[in-house]
Amino acid sequence: MLFQFFRKKKQANSRNTAKARLNNVLMADRLKVSPEVMNQIKKRIQESVGQYVEIDISDIEMQVEQKGSGVTLSTKVAIKDTKKKR
């Protein structure tokens, strides 16, 4: 019983990792850029937003949508706290 608990958790993590990778590949395909470029975009967003607020880097979602003749990139960033001014 105890071993099933840990096995399910590991499977869920593997499933989430695979899902995130597939999502990155699909987004890159829609934008006509490589997955490496998509990862660079995500990293830049983390750095930019992270200058002003504390963020949860494991909880950043990016979504690509086709709208008419254009493509929209939407990003959702989980904010933990504001950074204190020094």
N, C-alpha and C positions, 0 to 999 in steps of 0.2 A: 504494500500500500504506500509506504513512504517513498519507495523507489519510483513508483508511478508519478507521484507528485513532481519529483525533480525531472523526470523524463518529459512530462508534458510541458514544463516550463522551458526546457531546452528546445523542444519542438516549436513552441510558440516563438521563441527568439529567432530560430532559424527561419521560420515562416515569415516573420516580420522583416528580417534582413533580406530575404529573397524578394519579398514584395517591394521593399524600398529600392532594391537594385533594378527590378523590372520597371518600376515607376520612373527611375532616372533614365533608363534606356528609351522608354516611350516618350518622355519629355524631350530628350535630346533629338529623337527622330522627328518629332513635330516641329521643333525649332530649326531643324537642319544643322545642328551642331553636335559635336562629339560629347559623350558622357563626361570626359575630362573637363570640357568647357563648362558643362552644367555644374560640376562639382566646384569649379573655380568661382562661378557665379554665386553658388550657395555660400562658399567660404567668404567672399567679399561682403555679402549681405550680413553674415555673422559678425564680421569685423566692424562694419559700419554701424550697425545697430548696437553692437556690444560696447561702442565708445560712450553711449549715452545711458544705457540701461543694462542690468544684469539679465542675461537670457539663458534659457535652457537649450543648449546646442543639440541635444538629442530630440528636441521637439520642434523642429522646423519643417514645415510642409511647403512644397512648391507644386503648383498646378499650372498646366498649360492648357489653354482653351483656344479653339479656332473661332474667331468672331468675324464673320463676313470675309473680307479678303486679308484680314490681319490675324495675328496671334497675340494672346494676352498671357503674361506670366504673372500669376498671383502667388504671394508668399505669406504664410502665416507663421509668426514667431512667438513662442511662449516667453513672456516677460516675467522674471522672478521678482525683481525689485528695481527701483530707480537707483542710480549711482549718486552718491552724496557729492556735492560740490566741495572742492578743497580750497 
